[in-house]
């Protein structure tokens, strides 16, 4: 489940990012992380901290709950 969770999280982040028309670079800049780390989060190679997840949700104008939805 752990692996599935992070894959789904990355997918949800990418989907929402594309919905609001941001590039990975733009989102990374808004959150204050590097482009490389942003890309790794989206493909589940890296796991964001809770603080980073909260910043991502704010930048994506959504909630942590929506980003972590497994459906």
Jmol script that loads the backbone (N, CA, C; Angstrom):
load data "model"
ATOM      1  N   UNK A   1       0.825  -1.196   0.000  1.00  0.00           N
ATOM      2  CA  UNK A   1       0.000   0.000   0.000  1.00  0.00           C
ATOM      3  C   UNK A   1       0.867   1.256   0.000  1.00  0.00           C
ATOM      4  N   UNK A   2       1.962   1.237   0.715  1.00  0.00           N
ATOM      5  CA  UNK A   2       2.827   2.400   0.814  1.00  0.00           C
ATOM      6  C   UNK A   2       3.263   2.889  -0.563  1.00  0.00           C
ATOM      7  N   UNK A   3       3.728   1.982  -1.396  1.00  0.00           N
ATOM      8  CA  UNK A   3       4.155   2.322  -2.746  1.00  0.00           C
ATOM      9  C   UNK A   3       2.978   2.856  -3.561  1.00  0.00           C
ATOM     10  N   UNK A   4       1.839   2.192  -3.445  1.00  0.00           N
ATOM     11  CA  UNK A   4       0.637   2.625  -4.171  1.00  0.00           C
ATOM     12  C   UNK A   4       0.224   4.029  -3.728  1.00  0.00           C
ATOM     13  N   UNK A   5       0.286   4.292  -2.439  1.00  0.00           N
ATOM     14  CA  UNK A   5      -0.093   5.598  -1.912  1.00  0.00           C
ATOM     15  C   UNK A   5       0.734   6.709  -2.559  1.00  0.00           C
ATOM     16  N   UNK A   6       2.049   6.547  -2.601  1.00  0.00           N
ATOM     17  CA  UNK A   6       2.909   7.594  -3.147  1.00  0.00           C
ATOM     18  C   UNK A   6       2.767   7.730  -4.655  1.00  0.00           C
ATOM     19  N   UNK A   7       2.491   6.626  -5.352  1.00  0.00           N
ATOM     20  CA  UNK A   7       2.227   6.710  -6.789  1.00  0.00           C
ATOM     21  C   UNK A   7       0.938   7.484  -7.045  1.00  0.00           C
ATOM     22  N   UNK A   8      -0.089   7.207  -6.253  1.00  0.00           N
ATOM     23  CA  UNK A   8      -1.368   7.891  -6.398  1.00  0.00           C
ATOM     24  C   UNK A   8      -1.237   9.362  -6.018  1.00  0.00           C
ATOM     25  N   UNK A   9      -0.485   9.642  -4.958  1.00  0.00           N
ATOM     26  CA  UNK A   9      -0.241  11.022  -4.548  1.00  0.00           C
ATOM     27  C   UNK A   9       0.428  11.796  -5.684  1.00  0.00           C
ATOM     28  N   UNK A  10       1.474  11.232  -6.250  1.00  0.00           N
ATOM     29  CA  UNK A  10       2.165  11.885  -7.358  1.00  0.00           C
ATOM     30  C   UNK A  10       1.258  12.120  -8.547  1.00  0.00           C
ATOM     31  N   UNK A  11       0.444  11.130  -8.845  1.00  0.00           N
ATOM     32  CA  UNK A  11      -0.504  11.241  -9.947  1.00  0.00           C
ATOM     33  C   UNK A  11      -1.528  12.348  -9.682  1.00  0.00           C
ATOM     34  N   UNK A  12      -2.019  12.420  -8.463  1.00  0.00           N
ATOM     35  CA  UNK A  12      -2.994  13.456  -8.093  1.00  0.00           C
ATOM     36  C   UNK A  12      -2.378  14.851  -8.171  1.00  0.00           C
ATOM     37  N   UNK A  13      -1.128  14.975  -7.739  1.00  0.00           N
ATOM     38  CA  UNK A  13      -0.438  16.267  -7.812  1.00  0.00           C
ATOM     39  C   UNK A  13      -0.277  16.683  -9.272  1.00  0.00           C
ATOM     40  N   UNK A  14       0.184  15.760 -10.102  1.00  0.00           N
ATOM     41  CA  UNK A  14       0.382  16.061 -11.517  1.00  0.00           C
ATOM     42  C   UNK A  14      -0.929  16.451 -12.194  1.00  0.00           C
ATOM     43  N   UNK A  15      -1.975  15.694 -11.922  1.00  0.00           N
ATOM     44  CA  UNK A  15      -3.279  15.966 -12.525  1.00  0.00           C
ATOM     45  C   UNK A  15      -3.769  17.366 -12.147  1.00  0.00           C
ATOM     46  N   UNK A  16      -3.689  17.693 -10.865  1.00  0.00           N
ATOM     47  CA  UNK A  16      -4.154  19.007 -10.405  1.00  0.00           C
ATOM     48  C   UNK A  16      -3.279  20.128 -10.973  1.00  0.00           C
ATOM     49  N   UNK A  17      -1.972  19.889 -11.024  1.00  0.00           N
ATOM     50  CA  UNK A  17      -1.048  20.881 -11.584  1.00  0.00           C
ATOM     51  C   UNK A  17      -1.420  21.191 -13.027  1.00  0.00           C
ATOM     52  N   UNK A  18      -1.703  20.150 -13.796  1.00  0.00           N
ATOM     53  CA  UNK A  18      -2.067  20.342 -15.196  1.00  0.00           C
ATOM     54  C   UNK A  18      -3.430  21.015 -15.331  1.00  0.00           C
ATOM     55  N   UNK A  19      -4.360  20.690 -14.434  1.00  0.00           N
ATOM     56  CA  UNK A  19      -5.694  21.298 -14.472  1.00  0.00           C
ATOM     57  C   UNK A  19      -5.628  22.815 -14.316  1.00  0.00           C
ATOM     58  N   UNK A  20      -4.714  23.283 -13.481  1.00  0.00           N
ATOM     59  CA  UNK A  20      -4.639  24.730 -13.273  1.00  0.00           C
ATOM     60  C   UNK A  20      -3.562  25.393 -14.133  1.00  0.00           C
ATOM     61  N   UNK A  21      -2.946  24.603 -15.010  1.00  0.00           N
ATOM     62  CA  UNK A  21      -2.049  25.158 -16.013  1.00  0.00           C
ATOM     63  C   UNK A  21      -0.666  25.550 -15.529  1.00  0.00           C
ATOM     64  N   UNK A  22      -0.140  24.823 -14.548  1.00  0.00           N
ATOM     65  CA  UNK A  22       1.209  25.099 -14.065  1.00  0.00           C
ATOM     66  C   UNK A  22       2.193  24.080 -14.616  1.00  0.00           C
ATOM     67  N   UNK A  23       3.405  24.531 -14.884  1.00  0.00           N
ATOM     68  CA  UNK A  23       4.484  23.604 -15.210  1.00  0.00           C
ATOM     69  C   UNK A  23       5.067  23.076 -13.896  1.00  0.00           C
ATOM     70  N   UNK A  24       5.872  22.031 -13.993  1.00  0.00           N
ATOM     71  CA  UNK A  24       6.549  21.541 -12.791  1.00  0.00           C
ATOM     72  C   UNK A  24       7.422  22.642 -12.196  1.00  0.00           C
ATOM     73  N   UNK A  25       8.100  23.401 -13.052  1.00  0.00           N
ATOM     74  CA  UNK A  25       8.972  24.475 -12.570  1.00  0.00           C
ATOM     75  C   UNK A  25       8.177  25.533 -11.826  1.00  0.00           C
ATOM     76  N   UNK A  26       7.044  25.925 -12.368  1.00  0.00           N
ATOM     77  CA  UNK A  26       6.221  26.945 -11.715  1.00  0.00           C
ATOM     78  C   UNK A  26       5.739  26.469 -10.349  1.00  0.00           C
ATOM     79  N   UNK A  27       5.305  25.215 -10.275  1.00  0.00           N
ATOM     80  CA  UNK A  27       4.842  24.673  -8.999  1.00  0.00           C
ATOM     81  C   UNK A  27       6.000  24.573  -8.009  1.00  0.00           C
ATOM     82  N   UNK A  28       7.129  24.078  -8.472  1.00  0.00           N
ATOM     83  CA  UNK A  28       8.307  23.975  -7.601  1.00  0.00           C
ATOM     84  C   UNK A  28       8.685  25.347  -7.053  1.00  0.00           C
ATOM     85  N   UNK A  29       8.645  26.373  -7.887  1.00  0.00           N
ATOM     86  CA  UNK A  29       8.976  27.729  -7.452  1.00  0.00           C
ATOM     87  C   UNK A  29       7.989  28.237  -6.401  1.00  0.00           C
ATOM     88  N   UNK A  30       6.705  27.955  -6.600  1.00  0.00           N
ATOM     89  CA  UNK A  30       5.685  28.392  -5.644  1.00  0.00           C
ATOM     90  C   UNK A  30       5.884  27.739  -4.275  1.00  0.00           C
ATOM     91  N   UNK A  31       6.332  26.487  -4.297  1.00  0.00           N
ATOM     92  CA  UNK A  31       6.474  25.715  -3.058  1.00  0.00           C
ATOM     93  C   UNK A  31       7.850  25.921  -2.425  1.00  0.00           C
ATOM     94  N   UNK A  32       8.812  26.350  -3.232  1.00  0.00           N
ATOM     95  CA  UNK A  32      10.155  26.559  -2.714  1.00  0.00           C
ATOM     96  C   UNK A  32      11.006  25.295  -2.699  1.00  0.00           C
ATOM     97  N   UNK A  33      10.770  24.427  -3.682  1.00  0.00           N
ATOM     98  CA  UNK A  33      11.566  23.206  -3.822  1.00  0.00           C
ATOM     99  C   UNK A  33      12.185  23.192  -5.217  1.00  0.00           C
ATOM    100  N   UNK A  34      13.127  22.300  -5.436  1.00  0.00           N
ATOM    101  CA  UNK A  34      13.777  22.201  -6.730  1.00  0.00           C
ATOM    102  C   UNK A  34      12.930  21.461  -7.748  1.00  0.00           C
ATOM    103  N   UNK A  35      13.163  21.760  -9.008  1.00  0.00           N
ATOM    104  CA  UNK A  35      12.461  21.092 -10.103  1.00  0.00           C
ATOM    105  C   UNK A  35      12.686  19.579 -10.060  1.00  0.00           C
ATOM    106  N   UNK A  36      13.903  19.167  -9.786  1.00  0.00           N
ATOM    107  CA  UNK A  36      14.229  17.746  -9.728  1.00  0.00           C
ATOM    108  C   UNK A  36      13.394  17.035  -8.660  1.00  0.00           C
ATOM    109  N   UNK A  37      13.305  17.634  -7.479  1.00  0.00           N
ATOM    110  CA  UNK A  37      12.515  17.048  -6.390  1.00  0.00           C
ATOM    111  C   UNK A  37      11.037  17.012  -6.771  1.00  0.00           C
ATOM    112  N   UNK A  38      10.549  18.080  -7.407  1.00  0.00           N
ATOM    113  CA  UNK A  38       9.145  18.124  -7.836  1.00  0.00           C
ATOM    114  C   UNK A  38       8.846  16.974  -8.784  1.00  0.00           C
ATOM    115  N   UNK A  39       9.716  16.769  -9.753  1.00  0.00           N
ATOM    116  CA  UNK A  39       9.525  15.670 -10.701  1.00  0.00           C
ATOM    117  C   UNK A  39       9.537  14.319 -10.008  1.00  0.00           C
ATOM    118  N   UNK A  40      10.423  14.162  -9.045  1.00  0.00           N
ATOM    119  CA  UNK A  40      10.515  12.883  -8.318  1.00  0.00           C
ATOM    120  C   UNK A  40       9.279  12.629  -7.463  1.00  0.00           C
ATOM    121  N   UNK A  41       8.674  13.676  -6.932  1.00  0.00           N
ATOM    122  CA  UNK A  41       7.433  13.504  -6.167  1.00  0.00           C
ATOM    123  C   UNK A  41       6.342  12.985  -7.094  1.00  0.00           C
ATOM    124  N   UNK A  42       6.237  13.557  -8.284  1.00  0.00           N
ATOM    125  CA  UNK A  42       5.169  13.164  -9.213  1.00  0.00           C
ATOM    126  C   UNK A  42       5.302  11.723  -9.685  1.00  0.00           C
ATOM    127  N   UNK A  43       6.515  11.174  -9.718  1.00  0.00           N
ATOM    128  CA  UNK A  43       6.682   9.785 -10.153  1.00  0.00           C
ATOM    129  C   UNK A  43       6.989   8.843  -8.982  1.00  0.00           C
ATOM    130  N   UNK A  44       6.807   9.341  -7.766  1.00  0.00           N
ATOM    131  CA  UNK A  44       6.935   8.552  -6.532  1.00  0.00           C
ATOM    132  C   UNK A  44       8.351   8.043  -6.272  1.00  0.00           C
ATOM    133  N   UNK A  45       9.360   8.753  -6.777  1.00  0.00           N
ATOM    134  CA  UNK A  45      10.746   8.412  -6.438  1.00  0.00           C
ATOM    135  C   UNK A  45      11.151   9.078  -5.132  1.00  0.00           C
ATOM    136  N   UNK A  46      10.474  10.179  -4.796  1.00  0.00           N
ATOM    137  CA  UNK A  46      10.733  10.893  -3.546  1.00  0.00           C
ATOM    138  C   UNK A  46       9.409  11.117  -2.826  1.00  0.00           C
ATOM    139  N   UNK A  47       9.507  11.187  -1.511  1.00  0.00           N
ATOM    140  CA  UNK A  47       8.324  11.374  -0.675  1.00  0.00           C
ATOM    141  C   UNK A  47       8.380  12.755  -0.033  1.00  0.00           C
ATOM    142  N   UNK A  48       7.341  13.568  -0.247  1.00  0.00           N
ATOM    143  CA  UNK A  48       7.348  14.900   0.353  1.00  0.00           C
ATOM    144  C   UNK A  48       7.074  14.827   1.854  1.00  0.00           C
ATOM    145  N   UNK A  49       7.655  15.764   2.599  1.00  0.00           N
ATOM    146  CA  UNK A  49       7.326  15.875   4.018  1.00  0.00           C
ATOM    147  C   UNK A  49       5.900  16.407   4.144  1.00  0.00           C
ATOM    148  N   UNK A  50       5.356  16.326   5.326  1.00  0.00           N
ATOM    149  CA  UNK A  50       4.017  16.861   5.555  1.00  0.00           C
ATOM    150  C   UNK A  50       3.999  18.364   5.270  1.00  0.00           C
ATOM    151  N   UNK A  51       5.025  19.070   5.695  1.00  0.00           N
ATOM    152  CA  UNK A  51       5.088  20.518   5.425  1.00  0.00           C
ATOM    153  C   UNK A  51       5.066  20.799   3.927  1.00  0.00           C
ATOM    154  N   UNK A  52       5.833  20.029   3.160  1.00  0.00           N
ATOM    155  CA  UNK A  52       5.862  20.212   1.708  1.00  0.00           C
ATOM    156  C   UNK A  52       4.519  19.859   1.091  1.00  0.00           C
ATOM    157  N   UNK A  53       3.885  18.810   1.596  1.00  0.00           N
ATOM    158  CA  UNK A  53       2.569  18.415   1.088  1.00  0.00           C
ATOM    159  C   UNK A  53       1.538  19.516   1.329  1.00  0.00           C
ATOM    160  N   UNK A  54       1.598  20.141   2.477  1.00  0.00           N
ATOM    161  CA  UNK A  54       0.682  21.247   2.781  1.00  0.00           C
ATOM    162  C   UNK A  54       0.938  22.415   1.823  1.00  0.00           C
ATOM    163  N   UNK A  55       2.200  22.742   1.585  1.00  0.00           N
ATOM    164  CA  UNK A  55       2.540  23.819   0.644  1.00  0.00           C
ATOM    165  C   UNK A  55       2.094  23.483  -0.775  1.00  0.00           C
ATOM    166  N   UNK A  56       2.238  22.225  -1.167  1.00  0.00           N
ATOM    167  CA  UNK A  56       1.776  21.801  -2.491  1.00  0.00           C
ATOM    168  C   UNK A  56       0.267  21.983  -2.616  1.00  0.00           C
ATOM    169  N   UNK A  57      -0.464  21.558  -1.600  1.00  0.00           N
ATOM    170  CA  UNK A  57      -1.923  21.694  -1.632  1.00  0.00           C
ATOM    171  C   UNK A  57      -2.320  23.164  -1.752  1.00  0.00           C
ATOM    172  N   UNK A  58      -1.654  24.030  -0.995  1.00  0.00           N
ATOM    173  CA  UNK A  58      -1.966  25.462  -1.066  1.00  0.00           C
ATOM    174  C   UNK A  58      -1.655  26.020  -2.452  1.00  0.00           C
ATOM    175  N   UNK A  59      -0.516  25.663  -3.005  1.00  0.00           N
ATOM    176  CA  UNK A  59      -0.120  26.159  -4.329  1.00  0.00           C
ATOM    177  C   UNK A  59      -1.057  25.649  -5.416  1.00  0.00           C
ATOM    178  N   UNK A  60      -1.595  24.452  -5.202  1.00  0.00           N
ATOM    179  CA  UNK A  60      -2.500  23.844  -6.180  1.00  0.00           C
ATOM    180  C   UNK A  60      -3.966  24.197  -5.919  1.00  0.00           C
ATOM    181  N   UNK A  61      -4.189  25.060  -4.926  1.00  0.00           N
ATOM    182  CA  UNK A  61      -5.542  25.516  -4.590  1.00  0.00           C
ATOM    183  C   UNK A  61      -6.473  24.347  -4.321  1.00  0.00           C
ATOM    184  N   UNK A  62      -5.992  23.424  -3.516  1.00  0.00           N
ATOM    185  CA  UNK A  62      -6.767  22.236  -3.150  1.00  0.00           C
ATOM    186  C   UNK A  62      -6.418  21.878  -1.709  1.00  0.00           C
ATOM    187  N   UNK A  63      -6.819  20.693  -1.277  1.00  0.00           N
ATOM    188  CA  UNK A  63      -6.554  20.257   0.083  1.00  0.00           C
ATOM    189  C   UNK A  63      -5.617  19.058   0.097  1.00  0.00           C
ATOM    190  N   UNK A  64      -4.968  18.861   1.225  1.00  0.00           N
ATOM    191  CA  UNK A  64      -4.140  17.661   1.392  1.00  0.00           C
ATOM    192  C   UNK A  64      -5.015  16.419   1.222  1.00  0.00           C
ATOM    193  N   UNK A  65      -6.229  16.480   1.731  1.00  0.00           N
ATOM    194  CA  UNK A  65      -7.165  15.361   1.613  1.00  0.00           C
ATOM    195  C   UNK A  65      -7.409  14.997   0.136  1.00  0.00           C
ATOM    196  N   UNK A  66      -7.604  15.996  -0.698  1.00  0.00           N
ATOM    197  CA  UNK A  66      -7.822  15.726  -2.120  1.00  0.00           C
ATOM    198  C   UNK A  66      -6.568  15.127  -2.769  1.00  0.00           C
ATOM    199  N   UNK A  67      -5.408  15.637  -2.390  1.00  0.00           N
ATOM    200  CA  UNK A  67      -4.163  15.121  -2.986  1.00  0.00           C
ATOM    201  C   UNK A  67      -3.880  13.690  -2.544  1.00  0.00           C
ATOM    202  N   UNK A  68      -4.316  13.316  -1.367  1.00  0.00           N
ATOM    203  CA  UNK A  68      -4.033  11.969  -0.855  1.00  0.00           C
ATOM    204  C   UNK A  68      -5.190  11.007  -1.077  1.00  0.00           C
ATOM    205  N   UNK A  69      -6.209  11.436  -1.809  1.00  0.00           N
ATOM    206  CA  UNK A  69      -7.353  10.575  -2.115  1.00  0.00           C
ATOM    207  C   UNK A  69      -6.907   9.396  -2.976  1.00  0.00           C
ATOM    208  N   UNK A  70      -7.192   8.192  -2.528  1.00  0.00           N
ATOM    209  CA  UNK A  70      -6.749   6.993  -3.242  1.00  0.00           C
ATOM    210  C   UNK A  70      -7.760   6.500  -4.274  1.00  0.00           C
ATOM    211  N   UNK A  71      -8.876   7.150  -4.405  1.00  0.00           N
ATOM    212  CA  UNK A  71      -9.897   6.727  -5.393  1.00  0.00           C
ATOM    213  C   UNK A  71      -9.562   7.185  -6.788  1.00  0.00           C
TER     214      UNK A  71
END
end "model"
wireframe off; spacefill off
backbone 0.3
color backbone group
